[in-house]
Amino acid sequence: MYKPRSGESYRKPQHMRYYEDFITGKLTEEIEEKYKTWFDKSQEILSGLEFKRISKRYLQILIEEQYTNSHLIDREDFWYEIPEIKKDIKKFNLFLRSLSVKTRRKVLLNMASTGMTWRDIRDCFGINPTQLSAFVKDNAKLGYNSIFLACIALLCRVPISWLLDENPDDEWDIGYIKMIPNRILSKTEFIKILQNINDEDMNKHVVKCVVLKEQGVTLNLRLEINSGGFMIEILNNVITGQELFIMSKILELFDCNYGYEETVISNRVNVTLYSEMVELPIEFQK
């Protein structure tokens, strides 16, 4: 589990100010004033509708670049405002939806969101760092295969549309799971993975998709291992008592607790089982 390098006493207030300036429109006012001459000249040249469309898009680009670059000035890759925003998942939902796809990817893949460095992500999913960098920079020339997108969606706990669409659907969708290789495990294989987690894995951070088929029921799971413990999030579109009963039987060898993880999708929470050692995310509720 990644820990920020610098102290929160300075970085958190600074980064929260960046967010507040962005979300309240203060940053918009600053950008409009700074580029007033350009906007005035463009309005003289372009028709009303065309100017409105282009200026709105260009203004958004400038605002988001300023917001992003503020963090670069600090030389800090960990955006401290993200955990604070995620304490109110509705606020985080609105924040993500207000962003362009490019900036949304930066937020979702920031270490403050995933708890993982890019090296961790590379080692976990076998993703080429160049491809990951191009994805965050929204370089469409490289192209992204279905496995890559599915792994990123699993890591970020969002439907793929939130990684690709300017206006993503506010619906829970786990269709990407079928694109992830080596996802189907037997109950024995799954239990063995959990049994092999020990104190030596304190610095190990892994996210894995697991699909179990038990008693005629398919369980779509997101397994996260960190700090020498594990947490298992049930991703099924519909979760009934049958799924919970089967999971409790599978995990009866382990001392597990139950809770819920909020998602960016409105009114969607996922049942999560976890061991004592694991470090729980902001979205988790007991």
N, C-alpha and C positions, 0 to 999 in steps of 0.2 A: 504494500500500500504506500503510494507516494506521499511524502511529507514535504510541505513547502520549505524552501531553504531559509527564507528571511522571516523576521518576527511579524506577527499579526498586528502588534501595537501601532506600527506605521502603515503597513501595506493595506490592511483591511479598510481603514477610513478613507485612504486615498482612492482605492478601487471602488468603494461604495459611492464616492463623489462622482466618479466617472459615470457610473450607472445612473445615478440620480439626474445628472446633467443630460444624459441621453434620453431617459424615459420622460422627463418633465418638459422637454422641448428647449431647454436652455442651450444645448449644443446646437440645435437647429437655428436658433436666433443668431448665435455666433457665426455659424457658417453662412447664413444668408447675408449678414452684414459684411463678412469678409469677401464674399464673391458678388456683392451687389452690382458692381459695374458689369460683370459678365452676364448676370441675369437680365439686367436692363437692356443691354445690347442684343441679347438673344431674343428678347420679347419684341424688339423692333423688326427683327428679320423674319421670325417664324410666325405662323398663324396662331390664333388663340389656342386651339385644341392641341396642335403640335407642340407649342411651347409648354403648355401645361403638362403634357405627357413627358417630354424630354427633361424639363426642369425638375419635375418630381422625382424621376429616376436618378438624375445626376445628383440632386440634393441628398437623396438617400445614400448614394455611394460615398459622397464626401463626409456625411455625418458618421457613417459606420467606419470609414477609414480613420477618422479622427478618434473615435471611441477605441478602436483597436490599437492605434498607434500610441495612445496614452499609456497603455500597458508596456509597450516596447520601450518607452522612455524610462520606465522603472527598471528595465532589464529583468523583468519577472515574468516567467511563463505561467505561473499559477495565478489565476484571476480570483482574488479573494471575495469578490462580490457574488460569485456563482453559488457557493454554499449558503450564503445569506439569502439570496433570492429563492433558492430551492426549499427553504423552510416554509414558504408559502407556495405550494405547487401550482395554484391558479395563477399567481403572479409570474411564475417561471413559464407557464404555458403561454401567457400573453406576451412575455418578453421574447420567447423564441419565435412566435408567430409574427412579431413586428419586424423581425430581421430578414435580410435577404438570405438565400440559401447559403451563400458563401460564408457570411458571418455566423449563421446558425451552426454550420459545421464546425467553425472555430470554437464556438461555445460548447457544443456537445462533446467535442474531442479534446477540450482543454483538460489538463491534469486535475483541475478542481472539480470537473464533472465525472471523470472516469476513475480517478485515483491512480492512474497509470501513466508512466512516461511513454513516449513513442517507442522507445526500445522495448518496454514491456509489451506494448501492443504488437510490435513486430515479432517478438519471441512467442507470444501467445497464439497468434493467428498465422504466422508465417507471411505477413504482409510486407511487401517491398517498401522501404522508407520513401523512395522516390514517388511511388504511387500514392502513398498516404499524404505526402506533402502536396502533391499536385491536386489531390482531392480537396484538401483544406483550402488551397488557393483557387479552387474552382476552375482548374485547367481541363476543359472538356476534350482537348486534343488527345490526351492519353487514353481516355476511355476506362470504364470500370466494369469488370465482369460481375456476374451475379453472386459468386462466392464472396468476393470482396465486399460488395454492398450488404450482403446478408450478415457477414461477420461484424461490420461496423454497426448495423442496426441492433444486433444482439448486444454488443458492447455498450452502446448508448441507450439501450432500453426504449427504442422508439420504432414505430413502423417505418419502412423504407421511404415512404412518401415525405417524411419529415427531413430526409437527407437530400431529396431531389426536387421537391415542388415548392414554389413560392408560397402557395396557399394549401398546405397539407390538410388532409382529412382529419377531423377530430374523432377518429374511430380506431379501436384497437384491432390491429391486423398483424398476424404472425405468419403470413404466407411465406415469408423469407426463410423460415426454418427448413423447408424442404430443399433449399439450395445449399445448406451447410453439410459438407462431407463428414463421414464418420460420426454421425450424430446418434445413430441407433445402437443402444447398448442393451445387454441382458441385465437383469437385476443383479446377478452375481458380479458382473464387470463393474457396474455402478458402485456397489457396496465396496468392492476392492479399492476403487479410487479413493473413496472416503476413508477407508481404513489406513491407507498409505499416507494420509496427511499426518504430520507430526511436528514437533517443536522445531525441527530443522527447516521447516518450511515458513518460518516467520517472515522472511523477506520475499517469499514467492507470491506472485499475484497472477491468477489465472481466471479467465472467463471461458466457459465451455457450454456448448449446446448439447443437451442430452435428451433423447427421446426413448422412453420406456413403454413397452406394450405389456400390460399386466391385466389379466382377468377381463379381456375384451375392451380394456380402456387404454387409450393413448395418452401418455403424460408428456407434455412438452415443457422442458425444464431449462432454466438458466442457472448453471452451477458457477458460483464464484468462490474461489479459494484465496484467502489472504490472512496474514497474521497468524498462521498456523491453525486456522479454523475454516469453516465453510458456511455458505448460505445457499439455499435452493429456492428459487422463485418459480412458482407454477404459472406458466404463460398461457395455458389453455384459454380459448375465447370464453368458454363457460366452465366454471368450476363448481362442482357439486360435492355433496358429502361423500360420494363414492370415491372421487379422486383423493380427497383428504384422508379417507380411511386406508386406501391402498398405500399412500405415501407414508402414513404412520406405521404401517406394517413393514414396509421396506426399511424404514429407519429405526426400527425398534431396538437395534443393537447400539444406537447412539443416544446420547443425552441431548435431545434437541428441544428448542423452544419454538413457539409459533408467533407470527406477527404479520404485518402487511407492509407492502411497499407501494407508495403512490407512484403514478406515472404521469407523463405530460398530457395524457388523454383525459378529458373531463370525466369525472366520476368513475375512473377505472383504477382499481387497486388490485394488487396481486398478492395472494397468500404466499408467505415466505417462511421456510423453516431454517433454523440456524443453530450452529454450535456456539459454545460459550466463548471460544477464543477469537472468533471472527470480529473484524471491525465493521460495524454496521453503517450504512450510508445515511445521509440526511433524510432521504425519502422514507426511511423505515419508521414504522409505528408499532409499538407493542400492544 
